Amino acid sequence: TRNDANESSTIVEPTLITDENRKRYIADGDMYEQVARLSQEYAQQVMCEEANLQWVTVEDSPERNEPLRFLLSKGHPILQQQGGEEGNQSTNVEQPTLVVCTGRGKVRAGIFSRQHLICGGMELSTAIPMLQEASLRRHHVLVMDPNVHGESLGFVTFQKTLNYYGEQMLLRNSSPSPLYMLSHSASGGHFARYLLDDQPSPQYFLSNLQSVAFTDSTHSVQWAAPPKQKKGQSTTIPWEPHKQALYNFLQSRQCVYFRVGARASRDGVVSSGDWHMHPAGSPAPTDEYWKHRFGTIKTLWAGTNEHSLTNWYPHSQIYGHFDDCLRLLQQQQQQQQCQETGDTT
């Protein structure tokens, strides 16, 4: 309180919320939940402004508190078809689309950590850095909201969202948009599980997927591995083509895995004490257990021992990987055009 000669006024100095003082100002329980909700809603508003996004409703879900929806670039072909806000503008159908999906829990679309959002800010806790990279390259963006109806329905929500997107793109019956995906934590398991389905929408994704960056993902290549012959079984179980394609894709150079530095492996490849010795993007060793689960995927350190920050520290390397895959795709398209030109002449 400041006491002047003529008046008495109270000046409230702003307080920076940190891990150390958070409980003093934001108690656990209902207060924390409300602050987290408001923080996430504000962060999503900033995302919409930064990357020119709008909400797209998949279904109203009257039995739930909120509709099932996702964030999408206003100039995306789906919104052109539906007469969205930018419906009168021309768009490049073949323009790449970046798909961002967070992990399980109470985090919402584009948010990787509520705690880091409150105590550390939006840059390190949300998809904003990735959206800025996409905007610089004029890429479309799709940000999923898998936990809108609770983490127990995460895969169902994930499935409905991608099915809706795939169906809308297939309805166009034109050149598809190359897809690039940042898949964090449990969403990696959801995505691999989703692609096991041989229905049109999952296979649309698999056929147009150019690159995936997994950050501390929970998937396993064994889900799509060749079926094993059981003892006493005379007939050979066929390896379904779409599973074979997925199995090969998850281990191709189009995919990369950024792993957290604090988790020790079974064979002691890394200990939790030396994670700081491995900068983001440096090669990470893998053991037999790792290869059994993730195959021969290119594995790099995320540069942090915090699971929720595995998207922030290597975000430049993640988009660098996407750029490399995009250049490769462009080279392949140019070679194909040259061959077609040669054939016609």
C-alpha positions as CSV (number, residue, x, y, z in Angstrom):
1,T,0.0,0.0,0.0
2,R,1.3,3.4,-1.0
3,N,0.3,6.3,1.3
4,D,0.5,9.8,-0.4
5,A,-0.3,13.2,1.0
6,N,-3.7,13.4,-0.7
7,E,-4.7,9.7,-1.2
8,S,-4.1,6.1,-0.3
9,S,-3.9,3.6,-3.1
10,T,-3.1,0.0,-3.5
11,I,-0.7,-1.0,-6.2
12,V,-0.7,-4.7,-7.1
13,E,2.6,-5.8,-8.6
14,P,2.4,-8.6,-11.2
15,T,3.6,-12.0,-10.0
16,L,5.4,-14.5,-12.2
17,I,4.0,-17.9,-11.5
18,T,6.7,-20.5,-11.3
19,D,7.0,-24.2,-10.2
20,E,8.2,-22.9,-6.8
21,N,5.3,-20.5,-6.0
22,R,2.5,-22.1,-8.1
23,K,0.7,-23.7,-5.1
24,R,0.8,-20.5,-3.2
25,Y,-1.2,-18.6,-5.8
26,I,-3.0,-21.5,-7.6
27,A,-4.1,-24.3,-5.3
28,D,-4.5,-27.8,-6.5
29,G,-8.0,-28.9,-7.2
30,D,-10.8,-26.8,-8.7
31,M,-8.8,-23.6,-8.8
32,Y,-6.0,-25.3,-10.7
33,E,-8.5,-26.8,-13.2
34,Q,-10.1,-23.5,-13.9
35,V,-6.8,-21.7,-14.4
36,A,-5.6,-24.5,-16.7
37,R,-8.9,-24.3,-18.7
38,L,-8.6,-20.5,-19.1
39,S,-4.9,-20.7,-20.0
40,Q,-5.6,-23.4,-22.6
41,E,-8.5,-21.4,-24.2
42,Y,-6.3,-18.3,-24.4
43,A,-3.4,-20.3,-25.9
44,Q,-5.8,-21.7,-28.6
45,Q,-7.0,-18.2,-29.4
46,V,-3.4,-17.2,-29.9
47,M,-2.9,-20.2,-32.2
48,C,-5.9,-19.2,-34.3
49,E,-4.5,-15.8,-34.7
50,E,-0.9,-16.9,-35.4
51,A,-1.7,-19.5,-38.0
52,N,-5.1,-18.3,-39.3
53,L,-7.0,-21.3,-37.9
54,Q,-10.7,-21.9,-37.3
55,W,-12.7,-24.6,-35.5
56,V,-14.3,-27.3,-37.6
57,T,-17.0,-29.4,-36.0
58,V,-17.0,-33.2,-36.6
59,E,-20.1,-33.9,-34.6
60,D,-22.2,-32.0,-32.1
61,S,-22.1,-34.7,-29.4
62,P,-25.2,-33.6,-27.5
63,E,-24.6,-36.2,-24.8
64,R,-21.2,-34.5,-24.1
65,N,-20.4,-31.1,-22.7
66,E,-18.6,-30.1,-25.9
67,P,-18.8,-30.9,-29.6
68,L,-16.1,-32.9,-31.3
69,R,-14.0,-30.6,-33.4
70,F,-10.5,-29.6,-34.5
71,L,-8.5,-26.6,-35.6
72,L,-7.9,-26.2,-39.4
73,S,-6.3,-23.5,-41.6
74,K,-9.0,-21.2,-43.0
75,G,-7.6,-21.7,-46.6
76,H,-7.7,-25.5,-46.5
77,P,-9.5,-27.3,-49.3
78,I,-12.1,-28.8,-46.9
79,L,-13.3,-25.3,-46.0
80,Q,-13.2,-24.2,-49.6
81,Q,-15.7,-27.0,-50.3
82,Q,-17.8,-26.2,-47.3
83,G,-17.9,-22.5,-48.0
84,G,-15.7,-21.5,-45.0
85,E,-14.6,-18.0,-44.1
86,E,-12.1,-18.0,-46.9
87,G,-14.4,-19.8,-49.4
88,N,-13.9,-17.1,-52.1
89,Q,-10.2,-17.5,-52.2
90,S,-8.2,-19.8,-54.4
91,T,-6.1,-22.5,-52.8
92,N,-3.4,-25.0,-53.7
93,V,-4.9,-28.4,-53.1
94,E,-1.4,-30.0,-53.1
95,Q,-0.2,-27.6,-50.4
96,P,1.2,-29.7,-47.5
97,T,-0.8,-30.1,-44.4
98,L,0.8,-30.3,-40.9
99,V,-1.1,-32.5,-38.5
100,V,-0.4,-31.9,-34.8
101,C,-1.7,-34.2,-32.1
102,T,-1.1,-34.0,-28.3
103,G,-0.9,-36.9,-25.8
104,R,-3.5,-38.2,-23.4
105,G,-4.7,-36.6,-20.2
106,K,-6.5,-33.2,-19.8
107,V,-4.5,-31.3,-22.4
108,R,-6.5,-29.9,-25.2
109,A,-5.9,-29.1,-28.9
110,G,-2.4,-27.8,-29.4
111,I,-1.4,-28.0,-25.7
112,F,1.4,-30.4,-24.6
113,S,1.5,-29.5,-20.9
114,R,-0.9,-27.6,-18.6
115,Q,1.7,-27.2,-15.9
116,H,4.3,-25.8,-18.3
117,L,1.7,-23.6,-19.8
118,I,0.9,-22.0,-16.4
119,C,4.5,-21.9,-15.1
120,G,6.6,-21.6,-18.3
121,G,4.5,-19.9,-21.0
122,M,3.0,-20.8,-24.3
123,E,6.2,-21.1,-26.4
124,L,7.5,-24.3,-24.7
125,S,4.1,-25.9,-23.8
126,T,2.1,-25.5,-27.0
127,A,2.2,-26.2,-30.7
128,I,2.7,-22.4,-31.5
129,P,6.4,-22.8,-32.5
130,M,5.4,-25.5,-35.0
131,L,2.5,-23.5,-36.3
132,Q,4.8,-20.5,-36.9
133,E,7.1,-22.8,-38.8
134,A,4.2,-24.0,-40.9
135,S,3.0,-20.4,-41.5
136,L,6.4,-19.4,-42.8
137,R,6.2,-22.1,-45.4
138,R,2.6,-21.5,-46.2
139,H,1.6,-25.0,-45.1
140,H,-1.9,-25.9,-44.0
141,V,-2.3,-26.9,-40.4
142,L,-4.7,-29.4,-38.6
143,V,-4.6,-29.5,-34.8
144,M,-6.5,-32.3,-33.3
145,D,-8.3,-32.3,-29.9
146,P,-8.3,-36.0,-28.8
147,N,-9.1,-35.4,-25.2
148,V,-12.2,-33.3,-25.7
149,H,-14.4,-36.1,-24.3
150,G,-11.9,-37.4,-21.8
151,E,-8.8,-39.5,-22.2
152,S,-10.7,-42.8,-22.0
153,L,-12.3,-41.9,-25.4
154,G,-9.0,-40.6,-26.9
155,F,-8.7,-43.1,-29.6
156,V,-12.4,-42.9,-30.6
157,T,-12.1,-39.1,-30.9
158,F,-8.8,-39.5,-32.8
159,Q,-10.5,-42.0,-35.2
160,K,-13.6,-39.8,-35.8
161,T,-11.5,-36.7,-36.5
162,L,-9.2,-38.4,-39.0
163,N,-12.1,-40.3,-40.6
164,Y,-13.9,-37.0,-41.1
165,Y,-10.9,-35.3,-42.7
166,G,-10.2,-38.3,-44.9
167,E,-13.8,-38.6,-46.1
168,Q,-13.9,-34.9,-46.9
169,M,-10.7,-35.0,-48.9
170,L,-11.8,-38.2,-50.7
171,L,-15.1,-36.4,-51.7
172,R,-13.0,-33.9,-53.6
173,N,-11.8,-36.6,-55.9
174,S,-8.7,-34.5,-56.8
175,S,-5.0,-34.3,-56.0
176,P,-4.5,-34.9,-52.3
177,S,-2.6,-32.8,-49.9
178,P,0.8,-34.2,-48.7
179,L,0.5,-34.9,-44.9
180,Y,3.2,-34.3,-42.3
181,M,2.5,-35.3,-38.7
182,L,3.8,-34.4,-35.3
183,S,2.6,-37.2,-33.0
184,H,3.3,-36.8,-29.2
185,S,3.2,-39.6,-26.6
186,A,-0.1,-41.6,-26.7
187,S,-1.2,-40.1,-30.0
188,G,1.6,-42.0,-31.6
189,G,-0.1,-45.2,-30.4
190,H,-3.4,-43.9,-31.6
191,F,-2.1,-43.1,-35.0
192,A,-0.4,-46.4,-35.6
193,R,-3.5,-48.2,-34.4
194,Y,-5.6,-46.1,-36.6
195,L,-3.6,-47.0,-39.7
196,L,-4.0,-50.7,-39.0
197,D,-7.6,-50.3,-40.4
198,D,-7.9,-51.0,-44.1
199,Q,-10.9,-48.7,-44.6
200,P,-10.6,-45.8,-47.1
201,S,-9.9,-42.9,-44.7
202,P,-7.0,-44.6,-42.8
203,Q,-5.5,-45.8,-46.1
204,Y,-5.9,-42.3,-47.5
205,F,-3.7,-41.1,-44.7
206,L,-1.1,-43.9,-45.1
207,S,-0.9,-43.3,-48.9
208,N,-0.4,-39.5,-48.6
209,L,1.7,-39.5,-45.4
210,Q,5.1,-38.1,-46.3
211,S,6.6,-37.8,-42.9
212,V,6.0,-38.3,-39.2
213,A,7.9,-37.0,-36.2
214,F,7.2,-39.1,-33.1
215,T,8.0,-37.5,-29.7
216,D,8.2,-40.0,-26.9
217,S,5.6,-42.0,-28.7
218,T,3.9,-45.2,-27.4
219,H,3.4,-47.0,-30.7
220,S,4.9,-50.3,-31.6
221,V,5.9,-51.7,-35.0
222,Q,4.9,-55.2,-33.8
223,W,1.3,-54.3,-34.3
224,A,1.9,-54.4,-38.0
225,A,4.6,-57.0,-38.0
226,P,4.5,-60.2,-40.2
227,P,2.2,-62.8,-38.5
228,K,4.1,-65.5,-36.7
229,Q,3.6,-69.1,-37.6
230,K,2.2,-71.1,-34.6
231,K,3.4,-74.5,-33.7
232,G,1.3,-77.2,-35.3
233,Q,-0.3,-74.7,-37.8
234,S,-0.1,-76.0,-41.3
235,T,-1.5,-73.0,-43.2
236,T,0.5,-69.7,-43.5
237,I,-1.2,-66.6,-42.3
238,P,-1.0,-63.9,-45.0
239,W,0.6,-60.6,-44.2
240,E,-2.1,-58.0,-45.2
241,P,-0.7,-55.5,-47.7
242,H,-1.8,-52.4,-45.7
243,K,-0.1,-53.7,-42.6
244,Q,3.1,-54.5,-44.5
245,A,3.0,-50.9,-45.9
246,L,2.6,-49.5,-42.4
247,Y,5.4,-51.7,-41.0
248,N,7.8,-50.5,-43.6
249,F,6.7,-46.9,-43.3
250,L,7.3,-46.7,-39.6
251,Q,10.9,-47.7,-40.1
252,S,11.6,-45.7,-43.2
253,R,13.6,-42.5,-43.4
254,Q,10.3,-40.6,-43.6
255,C,9.9,-41.2,-39.9
256,V,12.0,-40.0,-37.0
257,Y,11.7,-40.6,-33.2
258,F,12.8,-38.0,-30.6
259,R,13.2,-39.7,-27.2
260,V,13.3,-38.2,-23.8
261,G,16.7,-38.3,-22.1
262,A,15.7,-39.4,-18.6
263,R,14.4,-42.9,-19.2
264,A,17.0,-45.7,-18.8
265,S,16.8,-48.7,-21.1
266,R,16.8,-52.3,-20.0
267,D,20.5,-52.6,-21.1
268,G,21.6,-49.4,-19.5
269,V,22.2,-47.5,-22.8
270,V,21.5,-44.2,-21.0
271,S,21.1,-43.2,-17.4
272,S,18.8,-40.4,-16.1
273,G,21.8,-38.4,-14.9
274,D,23.5,-37.6,-18.2
275,W,20.6,-36.5,-20.4
276,H,22.0,-33.0,-20.5
277,M,25.0,-34.4,-22.4
278,H,22.8,-35.1,-25.4
279,P,21.6,-32.0,-27.3
280,A,18.4,-32.0,-29.3
281,G,18.8,-33.8,-32.6
282,S,21.9,-35.8,-31.7
283,P,21.8,-39.5,-32.5
284,A,20.5,-41.7,-29.7
285,P,21.7,-45.3,-29.2
286,T,19.1,-48.1,-29.3
287,D,19.2,-51.6,-27.9
288,E,17.4,-54.8,-28.8
289,Y,14.4,-54.0,-26.7
290,W,14.0,-50.6,-28.5
291,K,14.5,-52.2,-31.9
292,H,11.9,-54.8,-31.1
293,R,9.3,-52.2,-30.3
294,F,10.2,-49.3,-32.7
295,G,12.1,-51.1,-35.3
296,T,15.0,-49.4,-37.1
297,I,13.4,-45.9,-37.1
298,K,15.9,-43.0,-36.9
299,T,16.2,-42.2,-33.2
300,L,17.4,-38.9,-31.9
301,W,17.6,-37.3,-28.5
302,A,15.0,-34.7,-27.7
303,G,17.4,-32.6,-25.6
304,T,15.4,-32.8,-22.4
305,N,14.4,-35.1,-19.6
306,E,10.9,-33.7,-19.5
307,H,8.4,-35.8,-21.4
308,S,6.1,-32.8,-22.1
309,L,9.0,-30.7,-23.5
310,T,10.0,-33.2,-26.2
311,N,8.2,-31.1,-28.8
312,W,9.7,-27.8,-27.8
313,Y,13.4,-28.5,-27.6
314,P,13.8,-30.2,-30.9
315,H,11.1,-28.2,-32.8
316,S,13.7,-26.8,-35.3
317,Q,15.0,-30.3,-36.0
318,I,11.4,-31.7,-36.3
319,Y,10.6,-29.2,-39.1
320,G,14.0,-29.7,-40.6
321,H,13.0,-33.3,-41.0
322,F,9.7,-32.3,-42.6
323,D,11.6,-30.0,-45.0
324,D,14.0,-32.8,-46.0
325,C,11.0,-35.1,-46.8
326,L,9.3,-32.4,-48.7
327,R,12.3,-31.7,-50.9
328,L,12.6,-35.5,-51.6
329,L,8.9,-35.5,-52.6
330,Q,9.4,-32.5,-54.9
331,Q,12.4,-34.2,-56.5
332,Q,10.4,-37.4,-57.1
333,Q,7.6,-35.4,-58.7
334,Q,10.0,-33.5,-61.0
335,Q,11.6,-36.8,-62.1
336,Q,8.1,-38.3,-62.8
337,Q,7.2,-35.2,-64.8
338,C,10.4,-35.5,-66.8
339,Q,9.7,-39.2,-67.5
340,E,6.1,-38.4,-68.6
341,T,7.4,-35.6,-70.8
342,G,9.9,-37.9,-72.4
343,D,7.3,-40.6,-73.0
344,T,4.9,-38.2,-74.8
345,T,7.7,-36.9,-77.0
